[in-house]
Amino acid sequence: MNKRFLIMFLAAPLVLGLGGYAAWRTWDRSTDTPKFKTAKTESGPLTAAVSATGTLNPVVSVQVGSQVSGQIKEILVDFNSPVKENQLIARIDPETFQYRLRQAEADVEAARAAQGVQQAEVLRAKANLADFQRDYDRKKLLVEKNFISSAERDKAQSVFDAGRASLQVAESQAKNSEAQVRQREAQLAQARIDLERTAIKAPVDGIVVKRSIEPGQTVAASLQSPELFVIAKNLTDMQVETSIDEADVGRIRVGQKASFTVDAFPGRNFEGEVKQVRKAATVVSNVVTYTVVVSAANPELNLLPGMTANVRVITAQKEKALKLPNAALRFRPPGAADEKKAVAALPSQGTSFGASSALPSAGGTGGSGGGGGFGQLRERLVAELKLDTEQQGKLDAIFAGMRDKFRAARDLPDAEKTKAQERNRAEIREKVAAILSPGQKKLYDEIASEAQAVRAGGGGGGGRVWIIGEDGSPKAINVRLGLTDGSMTEIVSGDIKEGSEVIVGQQTANGAKPSGMPGPRLF
């Protein structure tokens, strides 16, 4: 009896402890019910833009150099000096060039004197030749009358022939003297030009923004012209040369509006416009960028060359769009289906063909009743272009041939995937256009332009958002996406309306770290 009582006495605390622990676990589980952070979809303006940094430069900036070498004797302008075209701004010591000019003038005079001597030699040779000819004619007549022997006539003929050759030599030497005179005159002209080049003049009207020389400095122009000054032609007309990543340059078009800020004027926006997209690529550490030139009016001369500008180029804009936070697209509750399966069920990224239908995705089908990108595109083209039976058959054949190419592009690395998808889109547009009538092509071009506008805004493709279902658990909704500004994204289609609450995050009631980490973006 005592032994049994002792066992019960020792087991009672253990039973009470187990019961308390079970009660605590039950209470803790009830308080660990997840709570979701939500945000409402809204309707309003949406602007897609590309941001980058660049450098402010004058539209026309002229480097002033020197074509002759020498020592800088005087400088007549300084930084920020306004100059006029052909204004003297610096001078190289001209003494050496003046002596060269005098030497060239003396050489010309010597050459002209030599030319005079040669011309006199020509006159003397002509006179001798005339005398030789008269002697030959006289002896020829005497031979005919048998007054002298024929040997004397032959001797006179030889002298006449030699005189004629001497005249030709004299004339050639005279021509050589004329050529030497022209050569010396050219050297004289070159010496005069070199002397004039010692005077450095402004090539354009503008402002000196850089001076690279000091009085007494020696300028060496043997291999290339050294930079002495930089003159900005017009500082009221500036431009920003910004580097755009290759992933974004496809969204940039000439004429797009742009704005930029500079650190010197915080809080102030300057307006501009895309003037040029240069095709020359710059590769730094395997990063490819392209230079985009943005105009920048500077009537108050506040902007200075060399300033760093933070540029924002507007690639697409809508006055009214249904939009939601990007956090809703990144959210993924714990226990959701495998992400690869979820993505496979959605249209492929970057394959949007229009606002309401996708360009065929890798998983689409080519049949008339198929789902996915091919099926959606086929339905839209048949409905909007009113394709006949023959055209529908050709369209199915095109889709069947392109399906494997879209699948292959999906498995490529990111660096190659975009290029491959763009090639596929271009090929399918060309093939579809070939089977259309002129009227259908016009409408087809409008559909393609609509797709291009969506891609220009960085949107397109499909995504998945989550709402709180009737049972309090997350419920997935597939949507088609449009423009995005980096924080908000347009909803083109899907079971989402203005004011709908979507899940953007999750936390437990006791403040613990959320268990459902955000998934990757699906757009």
HUJO-V364140 format. One record per backbone hydrogen bond with DSSP energy under -0.5 kcal/mol. CO is the residue of the C=O (numbers start at 1). NH is the residue of the N-H. If there is no record, write none. Layout:
BEGIN
co-><CO:CO>
nh-><NH:NH>
END
This chain:
BEGIN
co-><1:2:3:4:5:6:7:8:9:10:11:12:13:14:15:16:17:18:19:20:21:22:23:24:25:26:27:28:30:33:35:37:37:39:41:42:44:46:48:48:50:52:53:54:55:56:57:59:60:62:62:63:64:64:70:71:72:74:78:81:83:84:87:89:89:90:91:91:94:95:96:97:98:99:100:101:102:103:104:105:106:107:108:109:110:111:112:113:114:115:116:117:118:119:120:121:122:123:124:125:126:127:128:129:130:131:132:133:134:135:136:137:138:139:140:141:142:142:143:149:149:150:151:152:153:154:155:156:157:158:159:160:161:162:163:164:165:166:167:168:169:170:171:172:173:174:175:176:177:178:179:180:181:182:183:184:185:186:187:188:189:190:191:192:193:194:195:196:198:198:199:200:200:202:206:207:207:208:210:214:217:218:219:219:226:226:228:229:230:230:230:231:231:232:234:236:236:237:238:239:239:240:240:241:242:242:244:245:245:248:249:253:256:257:258:259:260:261:262:263:265:270:271:272:273:274:276:276:279:280:282:282:284:286:287:287:288:289:290:291:292:292:293:293:294:296:298:304:307:307:308:309:309:310:311:312:312:313:313:316:318:321:321:322:323:324:325:325:326:326:327:330:333:338:339:340:341:343:347:348:351:357:357:361:367:371:371:372:373:374:375:376:377:378:379:380:381:382:382:388:389:390:391:392:393:394:395:396:397:398:399:400:402:403:404:405:406:407:408:409:413:413:414:416:417:418:419:420:421:422:423:424:425:426:427:428:429:430:431:432:433:437:438:439:440:441:442:443:444:445:446:447:448:449:450:451:452:453:454:455:457:461:463:465:466:467:467:469:473:475:477:478:479:480:480:482:483:487:488:489:490:490:493:494:497:500:500:502:505:507:508:512:515>
nh-><5:6:7:8:9:10:11:12:13:14:15:16:17:18:19:20:21:22:23:24:25:26:27:28:29:30:31:32:33:509:507:504:505:502:499:323:321:318:315:316:313:311:243:309:241:306:239:61:233:64:231:65:228:229:219:93:216:91:81:208:206:87:202:76:77:200:73:74:98:99:100:101:102:103:104:105:106:107:108:109:110:111:112:113:114:115:116:117:118:119:120:121:122:123:124:125:126:127:128:129:130:131:132:133:134:135:136:137:138:139:140:141:142:143:144:145:147:148:146:152:153:154:155:156:157:158:159:160:161:162:163:164:165:166:167:168:169:170:171:172:173:174:175:176:177:178:179:180:181:182:183:184:185:186:187:188:189:190:191:192:193:194:195:196:197:198:198:199:92:200:201:89:90:86:83:209:232:80:230:217:72:220:70:221:66:228:212:64:209:210:232:62:233:207:237:238:298:59:296:57:241:242:294:55:244:292:290:248:249:251:252:256:274:314:272:312:270:310:265:266:268:260:297:258:295:255:278:293:281:291:284:289:287:288:284:289:246:282:244:278:242:294:275:276:240:238:301:307:56:309:263:54:311:261:52:259:314:50:315:48:46:44:323:491:42:489:328:329:329:330:331:519:336:342:343:344:345:346:462:351:359:353:354:364:370:365:375:376:377:378:379:380:381:382:383:384:385:386:387:392:393:394:395:396:397:398:399:400:401:402:403:404:406:407:408:409:410:411:411:412:416:417:418:420:421:422:423:424:425:426:427:428:429:430:431:432:433:434:435:435:436:441:442:443:444:445:446:447:448:449:450:451:452:453:454:455:456:457:459:458:484:481:479:477:503:469:475:472:469:467:465:495:463:492:493:460:490:326:485:324:482:492:480:496:500:41:502:39:37:35:511:508:517>
END
